[in-house]
Amino acid sequence: MSAEPSWTLDAKDCWELLRSTSLGRLAVIGVEGPEIFPVNFTIEHSALAIRTGDGTKIEAIRDHPRVAFEIDGVEDETAFSVVVKGDAKEINAPDELRDTVSLDLSPLQPGTKNHFVRILAEEVTGRRFPVTDPSTWRSALSDASRAPHE
């Protein structure tokens, strides 16, 4: 069985996909190592903007500003993945903060979300690949009896 190839997305396609959604995953280096968080985001020129509260994300960004950000999804019979790497910086300057506050950034969870962060996109990569029919992975053991979940 030969695997169908994936193909690399150009920067324009990656940004188009980033603009098509508002939910992604932010990867930071926390006190105990790598951490990944689902976050809402929006595009601001060639950067991503997120809004967050006090806690692990903002502390990690202050200590280690280098981050990765990912979105992925499925469209028809293909899947895609886009990764953004760059430095994250808390927005504190009044003029920048005024511009950012007007962006459509609605966090999923309630609570105080008074920190705005900009991720400067230094590297944007993506790929698209065909979705394999799930029956491809069936085997003689697929229908075997299993112990009930405990």
MODELLER restraints for C-alpha pairs under 7 A, 6 or more apart:
rsr = mdl.restraints
at = mdl.atoms
rsr.add(forms.Gaussian(group=physical.xy_distance, feature=features.Distance(at['CA:4:A'], at['CA:130:A']), mean=6.84, stdev=0.5))
rsr.add(forms.Gaussian(group=physical.xy_distance, feature=features.Distance(at['CA:5:A'], at['CA:129:A']), mean=6.64, stdev=0.5))
rsr.add(forms.Gaussian(group=physical.xy_distance, feature=features.Distance(at['CA:6:A'], at['CA:127:A']), mean=6.57, stdev=0.5))
rsr.add(forms.Gaussian(group=physical.xy_distance, feature=features.Distance(at['CA:6:A'], at['CA:128:A']), mean=5.64, stdev=0.5))
rsr.add(forms.Gaussian(group=physical.xy_distance, feature=features.Distance(at['CA:6:A'], at['CA:129:A']), mean=4.22, stdev=0.5))
rsr.add(forms.Gaussian(group=physical.xy_distance, feature=features.Distance(at['CA:6:A'], at['CA:130:A']), mean=6.99, stdev=0.5))
rsr.add(forms.Gaussian(group=physical.xy_distance, feature=features.Distance(at['CA:7:A'], at['CA:127:A']), mean=5.47, stdev=0.5))
rsr.add(forms.Gaussian(group=physical.xy_distance, feature=features.Distance(at['CA:7:A'], at['CA:128:A']), mean=5.48, stdev=0.5))
rsr.add(forms.Gaussian(group=physical.xy_distance, feature=features.Distance(at['CA:7:A'], at['CA:129:A']), mean=6.38, stdev=0.5))
rsr.add(forms.Gaussian(group=physical.xy_distance, feature=features.Distance(at['CA:8:A'], at['CA:126:A']), mean=5.93, stdev=0.5))
rsr.add(forms.Gaussian(group=physical.xy_distance, feature=features.Distance(at['CA:8:A'], at['CA:127:A']), mean=4.37, stdev=0.5))
rsr.add(forms.Gaussian(group=physical.xy_distance, feature=features.Distance(at['CA:8:A'], at['CA:128:A']), mean=6.54, stdev=0.5))
rsr.add(forms.Gaussian(group=physical.xy_distance, feature=features.Distance(at['CA:9:A'], at['CA:125:A']), mean=6.91, stdev=0.5))
rsr.add(forms.Gaussian(group=physical.xy_distance, feature=features.Distance(at['CA:9:A'], at['CA:126:A']), mean=5.03, stdev=0.5))
rsr.add(forms.Gaussian(group=physical.xy_distance, feature=features.Distance(at['CA:9:A'], at['CA:127:A']), mean=5.05, stdev=0.5))
rsr.add(forms.Gaussian(group=physical.xy_distance, feature=features.Distance(at['CA:9:A'], at['CA:128:A']), mean=6.83, stdev=0.5))
rsr.add(forms.Gaussian(group=physical.xy_distance, feature=features.Distance(at['CA:11:A'], at['CA:124:A']), mean=6.45, stdev=0.5))
rsr.add(forms.Gaussian(group=physical.xy_distance, feature=features.Distance(at['CA:11:A'], at['CA:125:A']), mean=6.85, stdev=0.5))
rsr.add(forms.Gaussian(group=physical.xy_distance, feature=features.Distance(at['CA:14:A'], at['CA:82:A']), mean=6.09, stdev=0.5))
rsr.add(forms.Gaussian(group=physical.xy_distance, feature=features.Distance(at['CA:14:A'], at['CA:125:A']), mean=6.74, stdev=0.5))
rsr.add(forms.Gaussian(group=physical.xy_distance, feature=features.Distance(at['CA:14:A'], at['CA:126:A']), mean=5.95, stdev=0.5))
rsr.add(forms.Gaussian(group=physical.xy_distance, feature=features.Distance(at['CA:19:A'], at['CA:43:A']), mean=6.57, stdev=0.5))
rsr.add(forms.Gaussian(group=physical.xy_distance, feature=features.Distance(at['CA:22:A'], at['CA:40:A']), mean=5.31, stdev=0.5))
rsr.add(forms.Gaussian(group=physical.xy_distance, feature=features.Distance(at['CA:22:A'], at['CA:41:A']), mean=5.19, stdev=0.5))
rsr.add(forms.Gaussian(group=physical.xy_distance, feature=features.Distance(at['CA:22:A'], at['CA:42:A']), mean=6.08, stdev=0.5))
rsr.add(forms.Gaussian(group=physical.xy_distance, feature=features.Distance(at['CA:23:A'], at['CA:38:A']), mean=6.93, stdev=0.5))
rsr.add(forms.Gaussian(group=physical.xy_distance, feature=features.Distance(at['CA:23:A'], at['CA:39:A']), mean=5.75, stdev=0.5))
rsr.add(forms.Gaussian(group=physical.xy_distance, feature=features.Distance(at['CA:23:A'], at['CA:40:A']), mean=4.57, stdev=0.5))
rsr.add(forms.Gaussian(group=physical.xy_distance, feature=features.Distance(at['CA:23:A'], at['CA:41:A']), mean=6.19, stdev=0.5))
rsr.add(forms.Gaussian(group=physical.xy_distance, feature=features.Distance(at['CA:24:A'], at['CA:38:A']), mean=5.68, stdev=0.5))
rsr.add(forms.Gaussian(group=physical.xy_distance, feature=features.Distance(at['CA:24:A'], at['CA:39:A']), mean=5.56, stdev=0.5))
rsr.add(forms.Gaussian(group=physical.xy_distance, feature=features.Distance(at['CA:24:A'], at['CA:40:A']), mean=6.39, stdev=0.5))
rsr.add(forms.Gaussian(group=physical.xy_distance, feature=features.Distance(at['CA:24:A'], at['CA:69:A']), mean=6.90, stdev=0.5))
rsr.add(forms.Gaussian(group=physical.xy_distance, feature=features.Distance(at['CA:24:A'], at['CA:70:A']), mean=5.62, stdev=0.5))
rsr.add(forms.Gaussian(group=physical.xy_distance, feature=features.Distance(at['CA:24:A'], at['CA:71:A']), mean=4.77, stdev=0.5))
rsr.add(forms.Gaussian(group=physical.xy_distance, feature=features.Distance(at['CA:25:A'], at['CA:36:A']), mean=6.30, stdev=0.5))
rsr.add(forms.Gaussian(group=physical.xy_distance, feature=features.Distance(at['CA:25:A'], at['CA:37:A']), mean=5.32, stdev=0.5))
rsr.add(forms.Gaussian(group=physical.xy_distance, feature=features.Distance(at['CA:25:A'], at['CA:38:A']), mean=4.39, stdev=0.5))
rsr.add(forms.Gaussian(group=physical.xy_distance, feature=features.Distance(at['CA:25:A'], at['CA:39:A']), mean=5.82, stdev=0.5))
rsr.add(forms.Gaussian(group=physical.xy_distance, feature=features.Distance(at['CA:25:A'], at['CA:69:A']), mean=5.55, stdev=0.5))
rsr.add(forms.Gaussian(group=physical.xy_distance, feature=features.Distance(at['CA:25:A'], at['CA:70:A']), mean=5.24, stdev=0.5))
rsr.add(forms.Gaussian(group=physical.xy_distance, feature=features.Distance(at['CA:25:A'], at['CA:71:A']), mean=6.54, stdev=0.5))
rsr.add(forms.Gaussian(group=physical.xy_distance, feature=features.Distance(at['CA:26:A'], at['CA:36:A']), mean=5.46, stdev=0.5))
rsr.add(forms.Gaussian(group=physical.xy_distance, feature=features.Distance(at['CA:26:A'], at['CA:37:A']), mean=5.17, stdev=0.5))
rsr.add(forms.Gaussian(group=physical.xy_distance, feature=features.Distance(at['CA:26:A'], at['CA:38:A']), mean=6.33, stdev=0.5))
rsr.add(forms.Gaussian(group=physical.xy_distance, feature=features.Distance(at['CA:26:A'], at['CA:39:A']), mean=6.65, stdev=0.5))
rsr.add(forms.Gaussian(group=physical.xy_distance, feature=features.Distance(at['CA:26:A'], at['CA:68:A']), mean=6.08, stdev=0.5))
rsr.add(forms.Gaussian(group=physical.xy_distance, feature=features.Distance(at['CA:26:A'], at['CA:69:A']), mean=4.58, stdev=0.5))
rsr.add(forms.Gaussian(group=physical.xy_distance, feature=features.Distance(at['CA:26:A'], at['CA:70:A']), mean=6.75, stdev=0.5))
rsr.add(forms.Gaussian(group=physical.xy_distance, feature=features.Distance(at['CA:27:A'], at['CA:34:A']), mean=6.84, stdev=0.5))
rsr.add(forms.Gaussian(group=physical.xy_distance, feature=features.Distance(at['CA:27:A'], at['CA:35:A']), mean=5.65, stdev=0.5))
rsr.add(forms.Gaussian(group=physical.xy_distance, feature=features.Distance(at['CA:27:A'], at['CA:36:A']), mean=4.36, stdev=0.5))
rsr.add(forms.Gaussian(group=physical.xy_distance, feature=features.Distance(at['CA:27:A'], at['CA:37:A']), mean=6.55, stdev=0.5))
rsr.add(forms.Gaussian(group=physical.xy_distance, feature=features.Distance(at['CA:27:A'], at['CA:67:A']), mean=5.75, stdev=0.5))
rsr.add(forms.Gaussian(group=physical.xy_distance, feature=features.Distance(at['CA:27:A'], at['CA:68:A']), mean=5.08, stdev=0.5))
rsr.add(forms.Gaussian(group=physical.xy_distance, feature=features.Distance(at['CA:27:A'], at['CA:69:A']), mean=5.97, stdev=0.5))
rsr.add(forms.Gaussian(group=physical.xy_distance, feature=features.Distance(at['CA:28:A'], at['CA:34:A']), mean=5.77, stdev=0.5))
rsr.add(forms.Gaussian(group=physical.xy_distance, feature=features.Distance(at['CA:28:A'], at['CA:35:A']), mean=5.40, stdev=0.5))
rsr.add(forms.Gaussian(group=physical.xy_distance, feature=features.Distance(at['CA:28:A'], at['CA:36:A']), mean=6.43, stdev=0.5))
rsr.add(forms.Gaussian(group=physical.xy_distance, feature=features.Distance(at['CA:28:A'], at['CA:60:A']), mean=6.20, stdev=0.5))
rsr.add(forms.Gaussian(group=physical.xy_distance, feature=features.Distance(at['CA:28:A'], at['CA:61:A']), mean=6.84, stdev=0.5))
rsr.add(forms.Gaussian(group=physical.xy_distance, feature=features.Distance(at['CA:28:A'], at['CA:67:A']), mean=5.22, stdev=0.5))
rsr.add(forms.Gaussian(group=physical.xy_distance, feature=features.Distance(at['CA:28:A'], at['CA:68:A']), mean=6.94, stdev=0.5))
rsr.add(forms.Gaussian(group=physical.xy_distance, feature=features.Distance(at['CA:29:A'], at['CA:35:A']), mean=6.09, stdev=0.5))
rsr.add(forms.Gaussian(group=physical.xy_distance, feature=features.Distance(at['CA:29:A'], at['CA:60:A']), mean=5.86, stdev=0.5))
rsr.add(forms.Gaussian(group=physical.xy_distance, feature=features.Distance(at['CA:29:A'], at['CA:64:A']), mean=6.31, stdev=0.5))
rsr.add(forms.Gaussian(group=physical.xy_distance, feature=features.Distance(at['CA:30:A'], at['CA:56:A']), mean=6.84, stdev=0.5))
rsr.add(forms.Gaussian(group=physical.xy_distance, feature=features.Distance(at['CA:30:A'], at['CA:60:A']), mean=4.88, stdev=0.5))
rsr.add(forms.Gaussian(group=physical.xy_distance, feature=features.Distance(at['CA:40:A'], at['CA:50:A']), mean=6.28, stdev=0.5))
rsr.add(forms.Gaussian(group=physical.xy_distance, feature=features.Distance(at['CA:40:A'], at['CA:105:A']), mean=6.75, stdev=0.5))
rsr.add(forms.Gaussian(group=physical.xy_distance, feature=features.Distance(at['CA:40:A'], at['CA:106:A']), mean=6.83, stdev=0.5))
rsr.add(forms.Gaussian(group=physical.xy_distance, feature=features.Distance(at['CA:40:A'], at['CA:107:A']), mean=5.70, stdev=0.5))
rsr.add(forms.Gaussian(group=physical.xy_distance, feature=features.Distance(at['CA:41:A'], at['CA:48:A']), mean=6.46, stdev=0.5))
rsr.add(forms.Gaussian(group=physical.xy_distance, feature=features.Distance(at['CA:41:A'], at['CA:49:A']), mean=5.49, stdev=0.5))
rsr.add(forms.Gaussian(group=physical.xy_distance, feature=features.Distance(at['CA:41:A'], at['CA:50:A']), mean=4.72, stdev=0.5))
rsr.add(forms.Gaussian(group=physical.xy_distance, feature=features.Distance(at['CA:41:A'], at['CA:105:A']), mean=6.26, stdev=0.5))
rsr.add(forms.Gaussian(group=physical.xy_distance, feature=features.Distance(at['CA:42:A'], at['CA:48:A']), mean=5.77, stdev=0.5))
rsr.add(forms.Gaussian(group=physical.xy_distance, feature=features.Distance(at['CA:42:A'], at['CA:49:A']), mean=5.38, stdev=0.5))
rsr.add(forms.Gaussian(group=physical.xy_distance, feature=features.Distance(at['CA:42:A'], at['CA:50:A']), mean=6.81, stdev=0.5))
rsr.add(forms.Gaussian(group=physical.xy_distance, feature=features.Distance(at['CA:42:A'], at['CA:104:A']), mean=6.95, stdev=0.5))
rsr.add(forms.Gaussian(group=physical.xy_distance, feature=features.Distance(at['CA:42:A'], at['CA:105:A']), mean=6.55, stdev=0.5))
rsr.add(forms.Gaussian(group=physical.xy_distance, feature=features.Distance(at['CA:43:A'], at['CA:49:A']), mean=6.20, stdev=0.5))
rsr.add(forms.Gaussian(group=physical.xy_distance, feature=features.Distance(at['CA:46:A'], at['CA:121:A']), mean=6.38, stdev=0.5))
rsr.add(forms.Gaussian(group=physical.xy_distance, feature=features.Distance(at['CA:47:A'], at['CA:118:A']), mean=6.42, stdev=0.5))
rsr.add(forms.Gaussian(group=physical.xy_distance, feature=features.Distance(at['CA:47:A'], at['CA:119:A']), mean=5.46, stdev=0.5))
rsr.add(forms.Gaussian(group=physical.xy_distance, feature=features.Distance(at['CA:47:A'], at['CA:120:A']), mean=4.73, stdev=0.5))
rsr.add(forms.Gaussian(group=physical.xy_distance, feature=features.Distance(at['CA:47:A'], at['CA:121:A']), mean=5.38, stdev=0.5))
rsr.add(forms.Gaussian(group=physical.xy_distance, feature=features.Distance(at['CA:48:A'], at['CA:118:A']), mean=5.64, stdev=0.5))
rsr.add(forms.Gaussian(group=physical.xy_distance, feature=features.Distance(at['CA:48:A'], at['CA:119:A']), mean=5.04, stdev=0.5))
rsr.add(forms.Gaussian(group=physical.xy_distance, feature=features.Distance(at['CA:48:A'], at['CA:120:A']), mean=6.78, stdev=0.5))
rsr.add(forms.Gaussian(group=physical.xy_distance, feature=features.Distance(at['CA:49:A'], at['CA:117:A']), mean=5.59, stdev=0.5))
rsr.add(forms.Gaussian(group=physical.xy_distance, feature=features.Distance(at['CA:49:A'], at['CA:118:A']), mean=4.54, stdev=0.5))
rsr.add(forms.Gaussian(group=physical.xy_distance, feature=features.Distance(at['CA:49:A'], at['CA:119:A']), mean=6.28, stdev=0.5))
rsr.add(forms.Gaussian(group=physical.xy_distance, feature=features.Distance(at['CA:50:A'], at['CA:105:A']), mean=6.84, stdev=0.5))
rsr.add(forms.Gaussian(group=physical.xy_distance, feature=features.Distance(at['CA:50:A'], at['CA:116:A']), mean=5.83, stdev=0.5))
rsr.add(forms.Gaussian(group=physical.xy_distance, feature=features.Distance(at['CA:50:A'], at['CA:117:A']), mean=5.26, stdev=0.5))
rsr.add(forms.Gaussian(group=physical.xy_distance, feature=features.Distance(at['CA:50:A'], at['CA:118:A']), mean=6.59, stdev=0.5))
rsr.add(forms.Gaussian(group=physical.xy_distance, feature=features.Distance(at['CA:51:A'], at['CA:105:A']), mean=6.54, stdev=0.5))
rsr.add(forms.Gaussian(group=physical.xy_distance, feature=features.Distance(at['CA:51:A'], at['CA:107:A']), mean=6.84, stdev=0.5))
rsr.add(forms.Gaussian(group=physical.xy_distance, feature=features.Distance(at['CA:51:A'], at['CA:113:A']), mean=6.08, stdev=0.5))
rsr.add(forms.Gaussian(group=physical.xy_distance, feature=features.Distance(at['CA:51:A'], at['CA:114:A']), mean=7.00, stdev=0.5))
rsr.add(forms.Gaussian(group=physical.xy_distance, feature=features.Distance(at['CA:51:A'], at['CA:115:A']), mean=5.61, stdev=0.5))
rsr.add(forms.Gaussian(group=physical.xy_distance, feature=features.Distance(at['CA:51:A'], at['CA:116:A']), mean=4.53, stdev=0.5))
rsr.add(forms.Gaussian(group=physical.xy_distance, feature=features.Distance(at['CA:51:A'], at['CA:117:A']), mean=6.22, stdev=0.5))
rsr.add(forms.Gaussian(group=physical.xy_distance, feature=features.Distance(at['CA:52:A'], at['CA:113:A']), mean=4.59, stdev=0.5))
rsr.add(forms.Gaussian(group=physical.xy_distance, feature=features.Distance(at['CA:52:A'], at['CA:114:A']), mean=6.36, stdev=0.5))
rsr.add(forms.Gaussian(group=physical.xy_distance, feature=features.Distance(at['CA:52:A'], at['CA:115:A']), mean=5.19, stdev=0.5))
rsr.add(forms.Gaussian(group=physical.xy_distance, feature=features.Distance(at['CA:52:A'], at['CA:116:A']), mean=6.47, stdev=0.5))
rsr.add(forms.Gaussian(group=physical.xy_distance, feature=features.Distance(at['CA:53:A'], at['CA:112:A']), mean=5.75, stdev=0.5))
rsr.add(forms.Gaussian(group=physical.xy_distance, feature=features.Distance(at['CA:53:A'], at['CA:113:A']), mean=3.97, stdev=0.5))
rsr.add(forms.Gaussian(group=physical.xy_distance, feature=features.Distance(at['CA:53:A'], at['CA:114:A']), mean=5.61, stdev=0.5))
rsr.add(forms.Gaussian(group=physical.xy_distance, feature=features.Distance(at['CA:53:A'], at['CA:115:A']), mean=5.76, stdev=0.5))
rsr.add(forms.Gaussian(group=physical.xy_distance, feature=features.Distance(at['CA:61:A'], at['CA:88:A']), mean=6.27, stdev=0.5))
rsr.add(forms.Gaussian(group=physical.xy_distance, feature=features.Distance(at['CA:65:A'], at['CA:87:A']), mean=5.07, stdev=0.5))
rsr.add(forms.Gaussian(group=physical.xy_distance, feature=features.Distance(at['CA:65:A'], at['CA:88:A']), mean=4.98, stdev=0.5))
rsr.add(forms.Gaussian(group=physical.xy_distance, feature=features.Distance(at['CA:65:A'], at['CA:89:A']), mean=6.61, stdev=0.5))
rsr.add(forms.Gaussian(group=physical.xy_distance, feature=features.Distance(at['CA:66:A'], at['CA:86:A']), mean=5.69, stdev=0.5))
rsr.add(forms.Gaussian(group=physical.xy_distance, feature=features.Distance(at['CA:66:A'], at['CA:87:A']), mean=4.45, stdev=0.5))
rsr.add(forms.Gaussian(group=physical.xy_distance, feature=features.Distance(at['CA:66:A'], at['CA:88:A']), mean=6.31, stdev=0.5))
rsr.add(forms.Gaussian(group=physical.xy_distance, feature=features.Distance(at['CA:67:A'], at['CA:85:A']), mean=5.91, stdev=0.5))
rsr.add(forms.Gaussian(group=physical.xy_distance, feature=features.Distance(at['CA:67:A'], at['CA:86:A']), mean=5.75, stdev=0.5))
rsr.add(forms.Gaussian(group=physical.xy_distance, feature=features.Distance(at['CA:67:A'], at['CA:87:A']), mean=5.95, stdev=0.5))
rsr.add(forms.Gaussian(group=physical.xy_distance, feature=features.Distance(at['CA:67:A'], at['CA:88:A']), mean=6.49, stdev=0.5))
rsr.add(forms.Gaussian(group=physical.xy_distance, feature=features.Distance(at['CA:68:A'], at['CA:83:A']), mean=6.85, stdev=0.5))
rsr.add(forms.Gaussian(group=physical.xy_distance, feature=features.Distance(at['CA:68:A'], at['CA:84:A']), mean=5.64, stdev=0.5))
rsr.add(forms.Gaussian(group=physical.xy_distance, feature=features.Distance(at['CA:68:A'], at['CA:85:A']), mean=4.49, stdev=0.5))
rsr.add(forms.Gaussian(group=physical.xy_distance, feature=features.Distance(at['CA:68:A'], at['CA:86:A']), mean=6.64, stdev=0.5))
rsr.add(forms.Gaussian(group=physical.xy_distance, feature=features.Distance(at['CA:69:A'], at['CA:83:A']), mean=5.61, stdev=0.5))
rsr.add(forms.Gaussian(group=physical.xy_distance, feature=features.Distance(at['CA:69:A'], at['CA:84:A']), mean=5.04, stdev=0.5))
rsr.add(forms.Gaussian(group=physical.xy_distance, feature=features.Distance(at['CA:69:A'], at['CA:85:A']), mean=6.40, stdev=0.5))
rsr.add(forms.Gaussian(group=physical.xy_distance, feature=features.Distance(at['CA:70:A'], at['CA:82:A']), mean=5.62, stdev=0.5))
rsr.add(forms.Gaussian(group=physical.xy_distance, feature=features.Distance(at['CA:70:A'], at['CA:83:A']), mean=4.51, stdev=0.5))
rsr.add(forms.Gaussian(group=physical.xy_distance, feature=features.Distance(at['CA:70:A'], at['CA:84:A']), mean=6.35, stdev=0.5))
rsr.add(forms.Gaussian(group=physical.xy_distance, feature=features.Distance(at['CA:71:A'], at['CA:81:A']), mean=5.87, stdev=0.5))
rsr.add(forms.Gaussian(group=physical.xy_distance, feature=features.Distance(at['CA:71:A'], at['CA:82:A']), mean=5.43, stdev=0.5))
rsr.add(forms.Gaussian(group=physical.xy_distance, feature=features.Distance(at['CA:71:A'], at['CA:83:A']), mean=6.77, stdev=0.5))
rsr.add(forms.Gaussian(group=physical.xy_distance, feature=features.Distance(at['CA:72:A'], at['CA:80:A']), mean=5.35, stdev=0.5))
rsr.add(forms.Gaussian(group=physical.xy_distance, feature=features.Distance(at['CA:72:A'], at['CA:81:A']), mean=4.23, stdev=0.5))
rsr.add(forms.Gaussian(group=physical.xy_distance, feature=features.Distance(at['CA:72:A'], at['CA:82:A']), mean=6.25, stdev=0.5))
rsr.add(forms.Gaussian(group=physical.xy_distance, feature=features.Distance(at['CA:73:A'], at['CA:79:A']), mean=5.61, stdev=0.5))
rsr.add(forms.Gaussian(group=physical.xy_distance, feature=features.Distance(at['CA:73:A'], at['CA:80:A']), mean=5.52, stdev=0.5))
rsr.add(forms.Gaussian(group=physical.xy_distance, feature=features.Distance(at['CA:73:A'], at['CA:81:A']), mean=6.80, stdev=0.5))
rsr.add(forms.Gaussian(group=physical.xy_distance, feature=features.Distance(at['CA:74:A'], at['CA:80:A']), mean=6.32, stdev=0.5))
rsr.add(forms.Gaussian(group=physical.xy_distance, feature=features.Distance(at['CA:77:A'], at['CA:130:A']), mean=5.96, stdev=0.5))
rsr.add(forms.Gaussian(group=physical.xy_distance, feature=features.Distance(at['CA:77:A'], at['CA:131:A']), mean=5.46, stdev=0.5))
rsr.add(forms.Gaussian(group=physical.xy_distance, feature=features.Distance(at['CA:78:A'], at['CA:128:A']), mean=6.57, stdev=0.5))
rsr.add(forms.Gaussian(group=physical.xy_distance, feature=features.Distance(at['CA:78:A'], at['CA:129:A']), mean=5.43, stdev=0.5))
rsr.add(forms.Gaussian(group=physical.xy_distance, feature=features.Distance(at['CA:78:A'], at['CA:130:A']), mean=4.28, stdev=0.5))
rsr.add(forms.Gaussian(group=physical.xy_distance, feature=features.Distance(at['CA:78:A'], at['CA:131:A']), mean=5.09, stdev=0.5))
rsr.add(forms.Gaussian(group=physical.xy_distance, feature=features.Distance(at['CA:79:A'], at['CA:128:A']), mean=5.60, stdev=0.5))
rsr.add(forms.Gaussian(group=physical.xy_distance, feature=features.Distance(at['CA:79:A'], at['CA:129:A']), mean=5.45, stdev=0.5))
rsr.add(forms.Gaussian(group=physical.xy_distance, feature=features.Distance(at['CA:79:A'], at['CA:130:A']), mean=6.22, stdev=0.5))
rsr.add(forms.Gaussian(group=physical.xy_distance, feature=features.Distance(at['CA:79:A'], at['CA:131:A']), mean=6.12, stdev=0.5))
rsr.add(forms.Gaussian(group=physical.xy_distance, feature=features.Distance(at['CA:80:A'], at['CA:127:A']), mean=5.67, stdev=0.5))
rsr.add(forms.Gaussian(group=physical.xy_distance, feature=features.Distance(at['CA:80:A'], at['CA:128:A']), mean=4.27, stdev=0.5))
rsr.add(forms.Gaussian(group=physical.xy_distance, feature=features.Distance(at['CA:80:A'], at['CA:129:A']), mean=6.42, stdev=0.5))
rsr.add(forms.Gaussian(group=physical.xy_distance, feature=features.Distance(at['CA:81:A'], at['CA:126:A']), mean=5.42, stdev=0.5))
rsr.add(forms.Gaussian(group=physical.xy_distance, feature=features.Distance(at['CA:81:A'], at['CA:127:A']), mean=5.58, stdev=0.5))
rsr.add(forms.Gaussian(group=physical.xy_distance, feature=features.Distance(at['CA:81:A'], at['CA:128:A']), mean=6.58, stdev=0.5))
rsr.add(forms.Gaussian(group=physical.xy_distance, feature=features.Distance(at['CA:82:A'], at['CA:125:A']), mean=5.72, stdev=0.5))
rsr.add(forms.Gaussian(group=physical.xy_distance, feature=features.Distance(at['CA:82:A'], at['CA:126:A']), mean=4.11, stdev=0.5))
rsr.add(forms.Gaussian(group=physical.xy_distance, feature=features.Distance(at['CA:82:A'], at['CA:127:A']), mean=6.68, stdev=0.5))
rsr.add(forms.Gaussian(group=physical.xy_distance, feature=features.Distance(at['CA:83:A'], at['CA:124:A']), mean=5.81, stdev=0.5))
rsr.add(forms.Gaussian(group=physical.xy_distance, feature=features.Distance(at['CA:83:A'], at['CA:125:A']), mean=5.39, stdev=0.5))
rsr.add(forms.Gaussian(group=physical.xy_distance, feature=features.Distance(at['CA:83:A'], at['CA:126:A']), mean=6.12, stdev=0.5))
rsr.add(forms.Gaussian(group=physical.xy_distance, feature=features.Distance(at['CA:84:A'], at['CA:121:A']), mean=6.01, stdev=0.5))
rsr.add(forms.Gaussian(group=physical.xy_distance, feature=features.Distance(at['CA:84:A'], at['CA:123:A']), mean=5.70, stdev=0.5))
rsr.add(forms.Gaussian(group=physical.xy_distance, feature=features.Distance(at['CA:84:A'], at['CA:124:A']), mean=4.56, stdev=0.5))
rsr.add(forms.Gaussian(group=physical.xy_distance, feature=features.Distance(at['CA:84:A'], at['CA:125:A']), mean=6.61, stdev=0.5))
rsr.add(forms.Gaussian(group=physical.xy_distance, feature=features.Distance(at['CA:85:A'], at['CA:121:A']), mean=5.92, stdev=0.5))
rsr.add(forms.Gaussian(group=physical.xy_distance, feature=features.Distance(at['CA:85:A'], at['CA:122:A']), mean=5.92, stdev=0.5))
rsr.add(forms.Gaussian(group=physical.xy_distance, feature=features.Distance(at['CA:85:A'], at['CA:123:A']), mean=5.12, stdev=0.5))
rsr.add(forms.Gaussian(group=physical.xy_distance, feature=features.Distance(at['CA:85:A'], at['CA:124:A']), mean=6.55, stdev=0.5))
rsr.add(forms.Gaussian(group=physical.xy_distance, feature=features.Distance(at['CA:86:A'], at['CA:119:A']), mean=6.23, stdev=0.5))
rsr.add(forms.Gaussian(group=physical.xy_distance, feature=features.Distance(at['CA:86:A'], at['CA:120:A']), mean=5.40, stdev=0.5))
rsr.add(forms.Gaussian(group=physical.xy_distance, feature=features.Distance(at['CA:86:A'], at['CA:121:A']), mean=4.98, stdev=0.5))
rsr.add(forms.Gaussian(group=physical.xy_distance, feature=features.Distance(at['CA:86:A'], at['CA:122:A']), mean=4.88, stdev=0.5))
rsr.add(forms.Gaussian(group=physical.xy_distance, feature=features.Distance(at['CA:86:A'], at['CA:123:A']), mean=6.58, stdev=0.5))
rsr.add(forms.Gaussian(group=physical.xy_distance, feature=features.Distance(at['CA:87:A'], at['CA:119:A']), mean=5.64, stdev=0.5))
rsr.add(forms.Gaussian(group=physical.xy_distance, feature=features.Distance(at['CA:87:A'], at['CA:120:A']), mean=5.57, stdev=0.5))
rsr.add(forms.Gaussian(group=physical.xy_distance, feature=features.Distance(at['CA:88:A'], at['CA:117:A']), mean=6.44, stdev=0.5))
rsr.add(forms.Gaussian(group=physical.xy_distance, feature=features.Distance(at['CA:88:A'], at['CA:118:A']), mean=5.52, stdev=0.5))
rsr.add(forms.Gaussian(group=physical.xy_distance, feature=features.Distance(at['CA:88:A'], at['CA:119:A']), mean=4.19, stdev=0.5))
rsr.add(forms.Gaussian(group=physical.xy_distance, feature=features.Distance(at['CA:88:A'], at['CA:120:A']), mean=6.32, stdev=0.5))
rsr.add(forms.Gaussian(group=physical.xy_distance, feature=features.Distance(at['CA:89:A'], at['CA:117:A']), mean=5.50, stdev=0.5))
rsr.add(forms.Gaussian(group=physical.xy_distance, feature=features.Distance(at['CA:89:A'], at['CA:118:A']), mean=5.40, stdev=0.5))
rsr.add(forms.Gaussian(group=physical.xy_distance, feature=features.Distance(at['CA:89:A'], at['CA:119:A']), mean=6.46, stdev=0.5))
rsr.add(forms.Gaussian(group=physical.xy_distance, feature=features.Distance(at['CA:90:A'], at['CA:115:A']), mean=6.89, stdev=0.5))
rsr.add(forms.Gaussian(group=physical.xy_distance, feature=features.Distance(at['CA:90:A'], at['CA:116:A']), mean=5.85, stdev=0.5))
rsr.add(forms.Gaussian(group=physical.xy_distance, feature=features.Distance(at['CA:90:A'], at['CA:117:A']), mean=4.34, stdev=0.5))
rsr.add(forms.Gaussian(group=physical.xy_distance, feature=features.Distance(at['CA:90:A'], at['CA:118:A']), mean=6.39, stdev=0.5))
rsr.add(forms.Gaussian(group=physical.xy_distance, feature=features.Distance(at['CA:91:A'], at['CA:97:A']), mean=5.91, stdev=0.5))
rsr.add(forms.Gaussian(group=physical.xy_distance, feature=features.Distance(at['CA:91:A'], at['CA:116:A']), mean=5.53, stdev=0.5))
rsr.add(forms.Gaussian(group=physical.xy_distance, feature=features.Distance(at['CA:91:A'], at['CA:117:A']), mean=5.53, stdev=0.5))
rsr.add(forms.Gaussian(group=physical.xy_distance, feature=features.Distance(at['CA:91:A'], at['CA:118:A']), mean=6.69, stdev=0.5))
